[in-house]
Amino acid sequence: MANGKGRKKGEGVKILALAIIFGLMIFSGLSAVFINLSGNNAAQNYLNTEEANVNNQSTSSVPCLVPGVAVLQSFETRLAILVDGQRQNIPKGIGINGSCTGELSTIDGNGIISVKAQNDRKYTLGDFFAVWGVSMEQPGYSLTMTVNGKPSTELGNLVLAKNQQIILSYSSSTPK
């Protein structure tokens, strides 16, 4: 049925609903941008996440564990990250994507990297950060690393080993 203005009944309601949805989408996107710009600095933004940036295994060179295939190496390494002296959370679920559990993963948020590999590959700290989907280097910060209490310059090239204690310390380059 047409009203006096040549529109079908209810067409105006549909247009209004679409306009509201479109407006909400724009508002949500702009809010996310402003929240990100006004939030903590880049290093703290990704380090404070409660949930992992779950890896899409196809973008990483770390394979998923294959059920029924023997695990050739299994160990844990502890990673701690400090930003200006404040301990940061290592998210749970890094390396876990649906039915895929990668050979490098975190099961809970306690900073333990689980290495369960069906090959003899020597995984590095850089491999773990690639699975996490974040960069070790953060603009505006200097980075130092200790391994088992000793300074190390290996950073991403550090080969992960059983019972390792790795501490990454990010320090602001700007005075407070």
Secondary structure, DSSP 8 states (H G I E B T S, - for coil): -B-TTS-BTTHHHHHHHHHHHHHHHHHHHHHHHHHHHHSS-HHHHHHT-SB-----GGGSS--B--TTS--SEEEEEEEEEEETTEEE---BTTTEETTEEBSEE-SSSSSEEEEEESS----BHHHHHHHHT--S--TTEEEEEEETTEEES-GGG-B--TT-EEEEEEEESS--
